[in-house]
Amino acid sequence: MVEMSVDSIRVSVMNSQRVVILKEAHSDRYLPIWIGPAEADAIAVKLQGISVPRPLTHDLLYSILNALGAKIKSVFVNDLQNDTFFARIYVTANGKEIEIDSRPSDAIAIAVRAKVPIFAAEEVLDKAGIVFDQSGKPMHSHGEDDKHVISDEELRKLSAFTDFINTLDMKDLGNTGDTKDPKDPKDQKDQPE
């Protein structure tokens, strides 16, 4: 397991889908994950400290877990199959450890509310982890010691991410916690083109 943090939330200009970008805690390796607009908003609202008049779905779920005495311990992006990411939420309740299947977007939205660690499996990072060379060209990483420029075949295997990665504006990656609000005009200029 590799500890990650939420680096930013981006909008793909190619198809207007949201992408949460996780950054490895002790490296410059990134993990882009497609998420829905509601989940993107739920993550961004919490990270930006925006208060909402009524609880969002993830706020409600977090409140219910707390009211029942459950404690969220961590979340884990544990698998990637056919361009679909999978995650687990680890909870303790009544002295028992419980593992809950989740979409990564929901797990991350819960994690930022509970202020718990986010982890990714090394195998997931091997498949979809991205580092960038000095010119800003994406490179695939099979661990810290084995970085290479992504081949065309590897990019085809990452079909859901190829267009987004190739249009990613690297100048503001690495600003941990920096989220871009696609509805905010001042943030639109920094969106990938």
PyMOL commands that set and color helices and strands:
alter all, ss='L'
color gray80, all
select helices_A, chain A and resi 37-47+57-67+104-114+122-128+152-157+159-167+170-172+185-188
alter helices_A, ss='H'
color red, helices_A
select strands_A, chain A and resi 2-11+18-24+30-35+71-81+84-93+96-102+118-120+130-132+138-141+147-149
alter strands_A, ss='S'
color yellow, strands_A
deselect
rebuild
show_as cartoon
